[in-house]
Amino acid sequence: MRKNNICFKQSCKDFPLAVELGRNIPDWKLTRWNGDDGLRFNPFDDGFFSIRGDKRRLLYKGRCRSHRFTILNDGAFEYDCILEREPESNVVSLFMDGAENYDFFRQPDFVPDDFLKGSFAVYRKETFIGQGTGKLCHIHRPLIIDARGRKAWGDLSVVGNELRITIPEKWLSEAKYPVVVDPTIGTTTVGSQNRWRPEPGNPLETLLFEMAVPVNRYLVTEAINGLCTAFYYTNQHDGEGGGFPVLYTDNNDKPNLRRSSGENFIDLRFIGGNNAGWRSGNFSGNGISANSYIWFGLYTEYYWYPRFDYGAKCYALVTEDGIFNTYPMPSWIGFYDLKLSMYFSYVSSQNYLRTLTQGITLEDTKKENTVFNRLVSDTQCVSDLFQIFKTYIITILEKVKCLTDTIREGQFFRKETDLIHAQGSVFKHLIITIKILTNLFVRDYTIRRFLIAKENLILKSIITKDLILESKIN
């Protein structure tokens, strides 16, 4: 984030979304996931602004156009572009920095809510494990209001990296200024819809899966062989609502082989004080390679009323024979245009914390007649060689601090690389080879060989074994 920008959090009960407002210009950035670059909106406006506001509202006052931000609640905020005088064009544009990383799914005009007709659900192009549904925000259809209270709906469009709001031209020519253009930004990761049209021309009905296996496609960045936790949003009560999480491989953009097992039943009913919201349950995923696509969903036994956005491929084959081991793809089957509000998380077996406590003795070469302090910054790596039934090598990165207590005059030089061998025992046989390029603070070393100094070595690391290891290295 840029220094001194104004920030607040939205959707704090879901995947929290940070909203960052510009300190001097009316731009804003949305960032939901740690390390994600997010999406920044920049109005095409070269004017100067005076800024005033409070904890709920901030106004950038300009000569021709002003910009106002209002925090509505945990799930949304409102951006208003205020036209102080008649504009040269009936199109208000915002540049979206980072738009290339997102899909903008336009919701159809037949949806029942006016503010959702032609709105855009914004999802990551590739939804990774740990990013929930992958939904960043929802840009609702803007309502245009003039100084006499006359209202009109604007139209949204996304062209390249631009979000365009088109105001009805005739309405604008008769408007009294100032005119307020106010698209609401919904920041929840839950889908905006719960009613759909199964066939063109059919009336809208509540989306319900009954004895079916609806699945969407996801990208996984690392191999999956272990415990997973599935999450599904249930929108409506049914006395027999529930199901089991399922996971399939991908074959030419279609679900194929089952790779889930030990699936827990997930209760989707509204009981025990639970209303609409997320439900979760565990399953085991196995045989999924890194950087591959998978199909994830729910075997509904018996009913599920989900939420969704339009815009993604969804297969939902009906079954009476339980979970498919191979997802059948008969010639007549088609797919639906549904991005379901569901996701799963996976804690890699490679992400365990190791605590390593050890004492060391180093050998160094003496140099003559200087006293000094210095800080040497380097990087080190540690390789663990485990011998069980086969041999494999694990490499990790660590930060090391080494502080000596020796206080005599002299200058100390040492090699940047120390090779240290240690032996220990965990279950059967364990050999650790540590190659350390240290972050080293050196103070007042002796003019003789450095054989008796006492040093404390602190290592912090994440490695691939569930292991708390304590050892001595000599």
HUPEKA-V37824 format. One record per pair of residues at least 24 apart in sequence whose ideal C-beta (glycine too) atoms are under 8 Angstrom apart, sorted by the first residue. I is the first residue (numbers start at 0). J is the second residue. D is the distance in whole Angstrom. If there is no record, write none. Layout:
I,J,D  I,J,D
This chain:
0,28,8  5,57,7  7,70,6  9,70,8  9,73,6  9,74,7  9,75,7  9,76,6  9,186,4  10,73,6  10,74,6  10,186,4  10,187,5  10,188,7  11,73,6  12,73,6  13,131,7  13,187,6  13,188,5  13,189,7  14,130,7  14,131,5  14,188,5  16,135,7  16,136,7  16,186,5  18,76,6  18,186,8  20,57,6  20,68,6  23,48,7  23,50,8  24,48,7  24,59,7  25,59,4  25,66,3  25,68,8  27,68,7  27,78,7  29,135,6  29,136,6  29,184,8  29,186,7  31,130,8  31,135,6  31,186,8  31,188,8  32,129,7  32,130,5  35,130,8  36,97,5  36,100,7  37,97,6  37,135,8  38,95,6  38,96,7  38,97,5  38,98,7  38,100,8  38,101,6  38,121,7  38,135,6  38,136,8  39,95,7  39,96,4  39,97,6  40,78,8  40,93,5  40,94,7  40,95,6  40,96,8  40,162,7  41,93,7  41,94,4  41,95,8  41,96,6  42,66,6  42,80,7  42,91,8  42,92,8  42,93,6  42,94,8  43,92,5  43,93,7  43,94,7  65,177,8  71,183,7  74,185,6  74,186,6  74,187,5  75,183,6  75,184,6  75,185,5  75,186,6  75,187,8  76,183,8  76,184,6  76,186,7  77,181,6  77,182,8  77,183,5  77,184,7  78,181,7  78,182,6  78,184,6  79,179,5  79,180,7  79,181,4  80,164,8  80,179,8  80,180,4  80,181,8  81,177,5  81,178,7  81,179,5  81,180,8  82,176,6  82,177,6  82,178,4  82,179,8  82,180,7  83,176,6  83,177,5  84,176,6  85,171,8  85,174,8  85,176,7  86,171,8  89,165,6  89,166,5  89,167,7  89,168,5  89,171,5  90,163,6  90,164,7  90,165,5  90,166,7  91,153,8  91,163,7  91,164,4  91,166,7  91,180,6  92,161,5  92,162,7  92,163,5  92,164,8  93,161,7  93,162,5  93,163,8  93,164,8  94,160,6  94,161,6  95,157,8  95,160,5  95,161,7  95,162,6  96,160,7  98,157,8  98,159,8  98,160,4  99,160,7  100,124,6  101,135,6  102,310,7  103,138,8  103,157,4  104,308,6  104,309,6  104,310,3  104,311,7  104,338,7  105,155,8  105,157,8  105,309,8  105,310,7  106,191,7  106,192,7  106,308,7  106,309,5  106,310,8  107,309,6  109,196,6  109,203,7  110,192,6  110,194,7  110,203,8  111,194,6  111,203,6  113,140,7  113,152,6  114,139,5  114,140,5  114,142,7  114,183,7  115,139,7  115,140,7  115,191,6  115,192,7  116,140,6  116,152,8  117,154,6  117,155,6  118,155,7  118,191,7  119,155,6  119,157,6  119,162,8  120,190,7  120,191,6  120,308,4  120,309,8  120,310,6  120,338,7  122,308,8  122,310,7  122,311,8  122,338,7  125,218,5  126,217,6  126,218,7  126,342,8  127,218,6  127,219,7  127,220,6  128,217,8  128,219,6  128,220,7  128,221,8  128,343,7  128,344,6  128,345,5  129,344,6  129,345,8  130,342,8  131,188,5  131,230,8  131,342,5  132,188,5  132,189,8  132,190,8  132,338,8  132,340,6  132,341,7  132,342,5  133,188,8  133,342,8  134,187,8  134,188,4  134,189,8  134,190,8  134,308,7  136,184,5  136,185,6  136,186,5  137,184,7  137,185,4  137,186,8  137,187,8  137,191,5  137,308,8  138,162,7  138,182,6  138,184,6  138,185,8  139,182,6  139,183,4  139,184,7  139,185,6  140,182,7  141,180,5  141,181,6  141,182,4  142,181,6  143,167,8  143,170,7  143,171,8  143,178,6  143,179,7  143,180,5  143,181,8  144,178,7  144,179,5  144,181,7  145,174,4  145,175,5  145,176,7  145,177,8  145,178,5  145,179,8  146,174,8  146,175,4  146,176,6  146,177,6  146,178,7  147,175,5  149,173,8  149,174,7  149,175,8  153,180,6  153,182,8  155,182,7  188,340,7  189,232,5  189,306,5  189,340,5  190,232,7  190,305,8  190,306,4  190,307,4  190,308,4  190,338,7  190,339,7  190,340,4  191,306,8  191,308,6  192,306,7  192,307,5  192,308,6  192,309,7  193,234,5  193,235,7  193,304,7  193,305,8  193,306,5  193,307,7  195,307,8  195,337,7  205,235,7  205,304,6  206,304,7  206,305,6  206,307,6  206,337,8  207,302,6  207,303,7  207,304,6  208,297,7  208,299,5  208,302,7  208,303,5  208,305,7  208,315,6  209,299,6  209,301,6  209,302,5  209,317,8  210,299,6  210,300,7  210,301,6  210,317,6  210,318,6  210,319,6  211,298,8  211,299,5  211,315,5  211,316,7  211,317,5  211,318,7  212,245,6  212,296,6  212,297,7  212,298,5  212,299,7  212,314,8  212,315,7  212,316,6  212,318,6  212,322,7  212,323,6  212,326,7  213,296,5  213,297,6  213,299,7  213,303,8  213,305,8  213,313,6  213,314,7  213,315,4  213,337,8  213,339,6  214,245,7  214,247,7  214,254,5  214,294,4  214,295,6  214,296,3  214,313,7  214,314,5  214,315,7  214,326,8  215,294,7  215,295,7  215,296,7  215,311,6  215,312,7  215,313,5  215,337,8  215,338,6  215,339,6  215,341,7  216,249,7  216,252,7  216,254,8  216,292,6  216,293,7  216,294,5  216,311,8  216,312,7  217,292,7  217,293,6  217,294,8  217,295,6  217,342,8  218,290,8  218,291,8  218,292,6  218,293,8  219,287,6  219,289,7  219,290,7  219,291,6  219,292,8  219,293,6  219,345,8  220,289,6  220,290,6  221,289,5  221,290,8  221,347,6  221,349,8  222,287,6  222,288,6  222,289,5  223,258,8  223,284,4  223,285,7  223,286,8  223,287,4  223,293,8  223,345,6  224,284,7  224,285,5  224,286,7  224,287,7  224,348,7  225,283,7  225,284,7  225,285,8  225,345,7  225,346,7  225,347,8  225,348,5  226,281,6  226,282,8  226,283,6  226,345,8  226,346,7  227,259,8  227,281,7  227,282,5  227,283,7  227,284,5  227,343,5  227,344,7  227,345,5  228,279,6  228,280,7  228,281,6  228,343,6  228,344,5  228,345,8  229,265,7  229,279,6  229,280,6  229,281,7  229,282,6  229,295,8  229,297,8  229,341,7  229,342,8  229,343,4  230,277,5  230,278,7  230,279,5  230,341,6  230,342,5  230,343,7  230,344,8  231,265,6  231,267,7  231,277,7  231,278,5  231,279,8  231,297,6  231,303,7  231,305,7  231,340,7  231,341,5  232,275,8  232,276,7  232,277,6  232,278,8  232,305,6  232,306,5  232,340,4  232,341,7  233,267,4  233,268,8  233,269,8  233,275,7  233,276,7  233,277,8  233,278,6  233,303,7  233,304,6  233,305,7  234,275,5  234,304,5  234,305,6  234,306,5  235,275,7  235,304,4  236,268,6  236,269,4  236,304,8  237,267,7  237,268,7  237,301,8  237,302,4  237,304,7  238,268,7  239,268,8  239,301,4  239,302,6  240,266,7  240,267,4  240,268,5  240,301,7  240,302,5  240,303,6  240,304,7  241,265,6  241,266,5  241,267,5  241,268,7  241,299,8  241,300,6  241,301,7  241,302,8  241,303,8  242,267,7  242,297,4  242,298,5  242,299,4  242,300,5  242,303,6  243,280,8  243,282,8  243,297,7  243,298,5  243,300,7  243,322,6  244,280,6  244,282,5  244,295,8  244,296,8  244,297,6  244,298,8  244,343,7  245,282,8  245,295,7  245,296,6  245,297,7  245,298,5  245,322,6  245,323,8  246,282,7  246,284,5  246,287,7  246,293,6  246,294,7  246,295,6  246,343,8  247,293,7  247,294,4  247,295,8  247,323,8  247,326,5  248,286,8  248,287,7  248,291,8  248,293,6  248,294,8  249,291,7  249,292,4  249,293,6  249,294,6  252,292,8  252,312,8  253,294,8  253,314,7  253,326,7  253,328,6  254,294,4  254,314,6  254,326,4  254,328,8  255,294,8  255,325,7  255,326,6  256,324,7  256,325,6  256,326,8  257,322,7  257,323,6  257,324,5  257,325,7  257,326,8  258,284,6  258,285,6  258,286,5  258,287,6  258,293,7  259,283,7  259,284,6  259,322,8  260,285,7  262,298,8  262,322,7  264,300,8  265,297,8  267,302,7  267,303,6  267,304,8  282,343,8  284,345,7  294,326,7  295,341,7  295,342,8  295,343,6  296,339,7  296,341,7  297,341,7  298,322,5  305,339,5  305,340,6  305,341,7  306,339,8  306,340,4  307,337,5  307,338,6  307,339,5  307,340,6  308,337,8  308,338,5  309,336,5  309,337,7  309,338,7  310,336,7  310,338,5  311,336,7  311,337,7  311,338,4  312,336,8  313,337,4  313,338,7  313,339,6  348,463,7  348,465,8  349,461,8  349,462,8  349,463,4  350,461,6  351,461,7  351,462,7  351,463,7  351,464,6  351,465,5  351,466,7  352,461,6  353,460,6  353,461,7  353,462,5  353,464,7  353,466,6  353,467,7  353,468,6  354,467,5  354,468,7  354,469,8  355,458,5  355,460,7  355,468,6  355,469,8  355,470,7  356,469,5  356,470,8  357,421,7  357,456,6  357,469,8  357,470,5  357,471,6  357,472,5  358,456,8  358,471,6  358,472,7  358,473,8  359,419,7  359,454,6  359,456,5  359,472,5  359,473,8  360,450,8  360,473,6  361,413,7  361,417,6  361,449,7  361,452,7  361,454,7  362,448,7  362,449,7  362,450,6  363,411,7  363,412,7  363,413,5  363,448,7  363,449,4  364,412,6  364,413,8  364,448,7  365,409,7  365,445,7  365,446,6  365,447,5  365,448,5  365,449,7  366,409,7  366,410,5  366,411,7  366,412,5  366,446,7  367,409,7  367,410,7  367,446,6  368,408,7  368,409,7  368,410,7  368,446,7  369,408,8  369,409,6  369,410,3  370,408,5  370,409,7  370,410,7  370,443,6  371,410,6  371,441,8  372,440,8  372,441,7  372,442,5  372,443,8  373,440,8  373,441,5  374,438,8  374,439,7  374,440,5  374,441,8  375,415,8  375,437,7  375,438,7  375,439,5  375,440,8  375,441,7  376,438,5  377,415,6  377,436,4  377,437,6  377,438,7  377,439,8  378,436,5  379,434,7  379,435,4  379,436,4  379,437,6  380,434,6  380,436,7  381,431,8  381,433,5  381,434,7  381,435,7  381,458,7  381,460,7  382,432,5  382,433,7  382,434,7  383,431,5  383,432,8  383,462,7  383,464,8  384,430,5  384,431,7  384,432,6  385,429,6  385,430,8  385,464,8  386,427,7  386,428,5  386,429,7  386,430,7  387,426,7  387,427,6  387,428,8  393,462,6  393,463,5  393,464,8  395,460,5  395,461,7  395,462,5  395,463,8  396,460,7  397,458,5  397,459,6  397,460,4  398,438,6  398,458,8  398,459,6  399,435,6  399,437,5  399,438,6  399,439,8  399,456,6  399,457,7  399,458,6  400,437,8  400,438,6  400,439,8  400,440,7  400,456,8  400,457,5  401,437,5  401,438,8  401,439,5  401,440,7  401,454,5  401,455,7  401,456,6  402,440,6  402,442,8  402,454,7  402,455,6  403,441,7  403,442,6  403,444,7  403,452,5  403,453,7  403,454,5  404,452,7  404,453,6  404,454,8  405,443,7  405,444,6  405,445,6  405,449,7  405,451,8  405,452,4  405,453,8  406,442,8  406,443,5  407,443,6  407,444,7  407,445,4  407,446,7  408,443,7  408,445,8  408,446,7  409,443,8  409,444,5  409,445,5  409,446,3  409,447,8  410,444,7  410,446,8  411,441,6  411,444,3  411,445,8  411,449,7  413,439,8  413,441,8  413,449,8  419,472,5  420,472,8  421,470,6  421,471,8  421,472,4  423,468,7  423,470,5  425,466,7  425,468,7  431,470,7  433,472,8
